[in-house]
Amino acid sequence: MSTTELDIKDAPSKLAAPKSQGAPWLIVTLREVTVKLRDKSFIISTLITLVLIVGSVVISGFMGNRTTEASVAFGPGTEAVELINTANDLAVENDQKIVLTANPLGSNDFALDSLRDKNVDLVLTPAPDGYTLTGLSDVPTDIASLLSEAAEARALDTNAGTLGVTLEQLKEGSTLTQALLEGSQERNSMALIMGLIFSFLFYMSAMIFGMPIANSVVEEKQNRVVEILATAIPIRQLLAGKILGNLILAMGQLCLFVGIGLLALSLMPTEIPFISVVFATAGWFLAFFLAGFLLLAAAWAALGAMASRTEDLQQSTGPVIMVLIAVLFTGIYAKGQLLVVASYVPVISSVAMPIRLLNSDVPLWEPIASLAIAIAAAWAMVLLGERIYRRAIMQTGSALSWRKALKLED
C-alpha cells in the first residue's frame, strides 16, 4: 500500500505535520513501512517463506543423514551373499549410507514371488555376463551402482587369480585422480546451490518491493493525488520516502530470510562443509543487494513518473525485468570469465560476486571494487531518477520517453 490510499481531502493535513514530528521524507518512509507491516497478505507470505526455508534445510539435513536400507533376495548359492557383503564393505569405505540385507530363499522364482508380494525390496539373480538386479517398479540408482561396483571388484579379483597375478597388479596404472586448480568439487557444489538461492531471493525481493514503487507513483499521478501531496511535501522528499520505505522493507525481509536460513544451517546435527564461507558471503550478498535494489527502485520510480496509466508500465518496465532475469540466469548458468565480467556489472554483480566468493578465494580488493562500482551506479541512478520524477510527475497526457522526460522544465 502507498500514499495513494490517503483520503484526497485529508492528504495535506495528514502529511503537513509539524516540524517536531520529523522531516516529511521520514513521515512518508514510516508510513510505507507501517502500512506494509499491517498488511495480512505480506505477513502471511513472509511466514510461509520462513517455514519453507527452515523446512528445506531440515529436510535436506534429514535426507543427507538418512541411511538407505534394502532387503535383497536371491536363490541358492553363496555368490550373492558374498557380493552383498562386498557391497556393504564398499559402502562403509566410500562413506555411503547404504545397508543391504541378504535374504536367501529356496529358488529364484520364489525370490521373484516374494518381490511381487512386497516381502523384499530387490532380487539378485545370476546372468550370463554377471548378475541381474530386479525391482518391483524401479531399481534405486545408488544401490545399483554400489552392487555394480562390488560385482566389478569381485570379478577383477577372480580374474586376477586366474591369470596368476594379484589384484593390485591387475589394476596397476588404472587409477584416475581428480584435481581442481581452483576450489574443490564439494565447494563448487555448495556454490551452485547458494547461487540459486541468492539469485532467487534477489529476484523475489526486487519484484515484491520494487515494482509497487512504479505502480504507486503512476496511480498517484493518474488519480492526481500527487498534486495534493505536493502542496504538503516537496516532491523530492516524497520520492525519497517511497524509496527508503521499500528499501527498509526489502532489506528487513531479506535479512530475516538469510538469518533464519543460516541459523538453521548452523544448528544442523551434522557439520556443513564451508559453513564459514557461506556466512561471510551472505554479508557480502546483503551489501550488494542494498546497492542493486536502490538502483532498481530509482529506475522504477522514474518509469512510474513517465507513465500516464498503469498499462504503460507493462512496456516501459521491460528492460528492468530483463535485468532481473539476467540476475537469475547468472545465478544458474554463469561460469568462468563470464562470471568474472558479470561480477562487475551493477545489479547483476549482486549475485555474480557472491557466487565467485563461494567458488574460490577471491582477493579482497575485487568485491570492494565491485561494491564501489555498484554504489556509484546506484547513486547516479538515484540522481537521474529524482530528476525525471520531479519533472515528469505532474505531466499528463501520453507516456513520456527518457529523452522527453529529461527535456522537461522543473
N, C-alpha and C positions, 0 to 999 in steps of 0.2 A: 504494500500500500504506500502511497506517496501523498504529498501535499495537495494533490488534485482532489482528494476526498474532503478537504476543508469546505465548509459552507462558504459560498462565494461572498455573501454579505458580511460574514463574520471574519473573513480572512485577514483584513488589516488589523482588527482589534486583537486577534489571536497571535499574530506574528509581530506586530509592532510593540513588543514587550519593553518595559523599562530597561535601562542600561544595567541596572543592578541584577537583572535576571540572566545576563550573559549576552555575548555577541549574537547577531542574527544567524550567522552560519552555524553557530553551536546549537541554537534552538532548532534549526532545520535538521541538523545531524541527529540530535537526540530524538526528534520526532520520527525520523526514518527508522531509527533503531528500535524505539519503544513500540511503534506500530507493528513492526515485523515480529517482534518478540511476543506480541499478544495474538499473533495470527496462529490459529489452531493447526491449520494445514502445515505451516512451517515447523511448528513444534513436533507434530506427529511424524513428518517426513524425516526430521533430524533424529528423532528417537529410533525410528525404523532403521535408518542408515547406521546408527551406532550399534544396534543389535546385530545387523548384518556383518559389520566389521568384526565385532567380538566373536560372533558365531563362526565366521570364516576362519579366523585364527584358531579357535578351539577345535573346529572340525579338521583343519589341516594338521594340527598337532596330534589329534587323535588318530587320524589316518596314517600319519607318519610313524606312530608308535605301535600301531596295531599289527599283531602277528597273524599272518595268513596260515591257516591250518586246513589240511585236506586229507581225507582218507582215500588211499589208493588201493584198490582191489586188484588181484591177479590170480591166475590159475596155478597149477602145480609147478614146482621148481624153486630154486634158490636164487636164480639170477636177478629176478625182480626185487627180492629183498635186499640183495647186495647193492643194486642200483639205487634204491630208495635210501639206503644208509649212506651211500656215497653222496647223494644229493643233499642230505641233511648236513653232512660234514662240509660240503662246499658252501652251503647257506651260512653256516657259522663262520667259515673262513672269509667269506665275502661280506659279512655283516648284513645278510639279508634276513628279514624277519619272516621266514617261511619254515614251517614244520610239517613234514609229511609222515603220515602214519601208515605202516604196512598192514594190509588186510588180506591175508592169504585165504583163498576159497578153493573148493574142490575142482572147479573147471573154469575155463574162460567164459563159457556160456553162462554158468551160474553167476560169474562176476558181472557180466553184462545185464543179467536179470536183476541183480542187486542194484545196479546203477539205475535201471528203469524204475525200480521201486524206491529210489532215492535213499537207499541204505548206505551207499558210499558216494563219494564225490567224483572219483575218476577210476578208470580201469586201464591197467597197463598190460598189454598183450605182446607176445613176440611177433616180429615181422621178418621177412627175408633179408631186409637191409638194416635191421635193428629192432626197434620197438614201435608200437602204436599206442598213443595216449588218447583215450576216448572219454569225452564228457557228455553229459545229458543234453544240454543246449549250447554250451560253449566250453572252451578249454582256457583257463586263466593263462595269460601270456607269461607272467612271471614264473609260474610253476612249470610250464612247458619249456621255457628257456633253461631253467635250473636242471630239469631232468635231461634235456638235450646235452647240456654241458657235462653232466655226470656220465651219460652214455658215451660221450666222446672221450672222456678221461679213461673210462674202463676199457674202451676199445683200443686206445693207444697203449695202455698198459699190457693188454693181452697180445697185441701185435708186436710190441717190443720184445716180449718174452719169446714169441715165435721166431723172431729174427735173431735172437740171441744177443740183444743189446738192452741197456737199461732205458727206462722211460725218459730220463734226463738226456741221454744221448740221442734218443729219437726226436726229442723236441728242441734240440740244440739249434740255435740260430733262428727260432721262430717267434721269439718274444718281441712284442711291439709295445714300446713305452710312449705314452702321450705326454707332451710338454707344451706349455704356452709361454711365449716371450713376455706377455703382459697379463697380469691377473691369474686367475685359476678358473677351472671349469665350474667349480662349486660357486665361486663368487660371481661368475658370469650368469649362472642360472638365477642367483638371487637378484642380480641387477635387472634381469629381464622381467621378473615378477614385480619388483618395486617400480620399474619404469612404467609398466602398465598401470599400476596403482596411482602413481604420481600424475600421469597424463589424464587418467580418468577423473581424478579429484580436481585437477585444474579445469578441465572442460566443464564438469558439473558445476563448480563454484562460479566460473565465469558466466555461464548461461543463467544460473539461478539469480545471481545478484547483479550481473552486468546488463543483460537485456531489459530488465524492468526499468533501468535508468532511462533508456531511449523511449520506452512506452510511456513512462511518467511525464517526460518532457513534452512529447508530442500531444499527449492528452491535455496537458495544461495549456498548450498553445492552441489546440483545436477548440477547446471549451472557453478560451480567452480568460482562464483563471489567472494565468501568469501576468496579465495586465493589472489585475487587482493586487496580486502578490508583490508586483514591482513597486507599488506605492508604499509598501511596508518594509520591503527588504531589497537591498541592492542586488541587481541581477547576478553579479559576480559571487556574492555570498550565498545566494540561493543555490547556485551551481555547486559551490564548494560544499555546502551542507549535504546535497544529494550524493555527491561522490564520496565524501568522507563517511556518511552514514552507511552506505552499501559496502564500502571498503572495510569498515569495522565489523559489519555482519559477516562478510565473506571470510575475513581473517579469523574471526572468532570461531566460526563453524569449522573452518579448516584446521585450526589449532586443536579444536576438540576432537575431530576425527583422527588426526595424526597422533595426538597424545594418547587417546584411548587405544588406538591400534598398537603403538609402541609399548604401552603398559601391558597389554595382553600378551605381546610377544615376550616381554621380559619376565612375565610370570609363568611362562610355559615350563613344565617339568623338565623337558629336555633342552639342552643348550642349543641356541640358534647360531649357526655359523655367521661370522662377520656382523653380529648384532651391534657392535660399537660403530661400525661403518654406517649402518643404517641410521642410527641415532644422529650421528654427525651430519649425514647427508640430509636428513629430514629438516634440520635447522637451515641449511642452505636452500632447500626447496621452499620453505616458508618465506625466506628473504626474497628469492626470485619471484615467487608468486605475488608478493606485495608490489613489486615494480611492474610486473606484467599486467596485473589486474588494474592498477592505476592507469596505465596506458590505454587499456581497453575501455575502462569506464569513461575516460575523457573522450574517446572516439565515439562511444555510444551516445554520450550527451550531445556532441556536435551533430551526429546523424539525426537525433531526435529533434534538435532545433531547426535543422534544414528541411525536415519533412513537414508536410501540411496535413497529412492524415496518417492514421496508424497503418493503413495499407501501404504507404510509401516505404515503410521500414523493411518490408519483405524483399525489396530490391536493393535498397541502399545499404542494408547490413550484410549483404552477401560477402563482401571482402573480409569483414570481421569474422564471419562464420568460417570462411575458408582458412583463416589463420588458426582458428581453434581446431579445425580438422587437421591442419598441418601439425599442430601440437600432438594430437592423438597418433598420427602416423609416425611422428618422430619417436614417441614412446614405444611403438610397436616394432618398427622396421629399421630405423636409422642405425647405422653401424659405421665403423671405420672413419674415413676422412669426412664423410657426410655428417656424421655426428659431431665431429670436431668443429666444422663450419657452423652447424646449427647451434652449437653451444654459445656462439657469439651474436646470434640474431635475436634481438629483443622479442619478448613474449615466448618464442619457441625455445629460447635458452632456459626458460623456467623449468622445462623438463629435460632438455638435452644436457645441460651441465650437471644436474644431479645424477643422471644416468652415467656420465663419464666418471664422476666421483665414486659411484658404486662399482663400476667396472674395474678401475685400476687407480693407482696412486697418481693423482694429478697435482702438479706444482701449485702451491697456494696462490701464486700470482694470477693464475688463469681464472679461477672462479671470482677473484676480486675484480679483475679487469672486466670480465663478462658482466658482473653485477653492476659495475660502474657504468658500462655502456647501457644496460637495461634501465638504470635510474635516470641517466641523461636523456634517453629516448622517451621515458615516461614523463619527465619534466617538460620536454619540448612538446609532447602531445597534449599535456595539460594546458600549456600556454596557447597552443593552437586551438584546442577545443574551447577554451574560455573565450577566445577572441570571436570564434564563429558563433558560439552560444549567445554571447552578448549582442552580436549584430543581427542574428537571424531569428531570435526567439520571438520578436514582435512582428516579423514579416508574415503576411497572409498571402493566400493565393496558391500558386503551384509550388511544388517542391523545388528546393534550391540545390545547385551543384556546389562542390567545394570552391570552384573558381568564383562563381557568382556570390557565394556567401562571404568570401574574403574581400570582395569589392564593395560590399555594403558599408555604409557610414554608421558610426556609433549612434 
